[in-house]
Structure formats: C-alpha cells, structure tokens
Amino acid sequence: MKILEKFAAIVLLMALLVPTAYAVTLQEAKAAGLVGEQMNGYVGMVVANAEADVVALVQDVNNQRRERYREIAQQNGISLEAVAALAYERAVEATQAGHYIQDQSGRWVRK
C-alpha cells in the first residue's frame, strides 16, 4: 500500500509541475475549461480551438507524466498502462469541482 500512497503523492505533485514559460498554467487552463484529465492518465484538450501556448503546455505536461509513469512502472515491475490508469483515478479524486474529466465513454464532463 505504501507504493500506492507514494504514487498518489507523486501524481499530485506532478499536477503542480508546470513550466513557467507558458502564458497559462495547467490549473488556469483547467479552470478555464480548456483542458481536463483524460481516462488514459494524461491531460487532454477539451476545446478544439485552444491557443498554441495551451497546446504546448498540454504536450509538455504529458511528456513529463509519461516519463514519470515509465519510472514508476519500471521501479514497481508493472506496465506503463497500469500506472497511467491509477494516475487517472488519483487525478479524478484531486480534480476540483467544475473542472473537466473524461467519463467512461470518453466524453468530457464537469466534475
């Protein structure tokens, strides 16, 4: 169970790891309804016409998450997909009311 607790803490910290070079932070983009937590454990675009800095932010956050998921998977002898699935569960728990998450059918819904 300690591995899961560590993982949950890491996932929450990752949400705060947003590069300062972007005009918008991950939390600001979520609050604006531009991005949300996808079922695959990564951040996704809720709107199709987001500005380039938001798209770049999403790509950067997802690259950071992918690398961290790889590390966790390797350290614990589990698949990357299993880590990402657990990350989604934790992300949903941590998502603020009014922010977007993907439901089981892949639709964007407000929490």
N, C-alpha and C positions, 0 to 999 in steps of 0.2 A: 504494500500500500504506500510505502514511502516513495516509491518511484512515481506513482500517480500524483502524489502531493507535490513532489519536485516538479513534475511536468506541468501541473496546473500553475504553479508559481512562475515557471518559465514562460508559459503561454501568456499569462497576464503581463509579464514584463515585456514580452515581445510587442504587445499592443502599444506599449509606450515608446518603443524604439522607432521613432520616426525621424528621418533625416531633416535637418533644419534648412536645407537648401530649397525646399519646396514652399510655394506660396501658401499652401494649405496643409494642415496636419491631418493625420489619419482620423483623429477624433472630430476635427472640424468637418471633414468630408463625410463622415458617418452622420453627424448631426444635421448636415445639410441634405441628407438623403441621397448623396451621390454614390456612396459605396456601402457595402454590407458584408456580412460574414457568409461565405458560401459553404455548402454541405461538404465540400472537399477539403475544408480546413484552411482555405485561402480567402483573401479578400477579393470581392468581385464588384464590377461596375453595375450599379442599379439603373443608372441612366445611360443611354447610348451616346449622348452628345456632350460628355464631360470635356472640360478643357484639358489641354495636353499635360499640364502640371499634375492634374489628378490622375490621369492615366499613368504617368511616370511614377507617381507615388505608389499606386497600386502595384505596379510591376516591381518596384524596389522592395516594398513590404513583402510581397510574395516570394521574391528571391531570398530575402533574409529568413523568412519562415521555412522555405524549402531546405535551406542549408541547415537550419536548426533541427528540423524534423529528421534529416538524414543523420545528424549526430546522435539524436536521441534514439532513433531506430537502431543504429549500429551499437550504441552502448548497451541497449537492452535486448538485442537479438530479436527484434520484431520488425515487421515490414514498415516501410515509409507510409503506406496507406493506413495502417493501423494507428500510427502516430497522428496522422492528419485527421482521422476520424475522431480520435479522442480530443484533439485540439478543437475541432468543431463543437463538440459537446461542451467543452470548457468555455469556448468563445460565446456560445449561446447563453450560458449561465452569466457571463460577465457583460453581455451586451445590455446597454441602457435601454429603458423603455422608450419607444418611439424610433429606435434605430432599426435598420433592416437586417433580416436574416433570411436565408433560403429555407423554405419548408421542404418536406419530403418529396414533393413533386417538382422541386426546383424553382418554384415561384418566389418572388420577393414579397415578404410580409413584414409589417412592423411588429416589433416585439411589444 
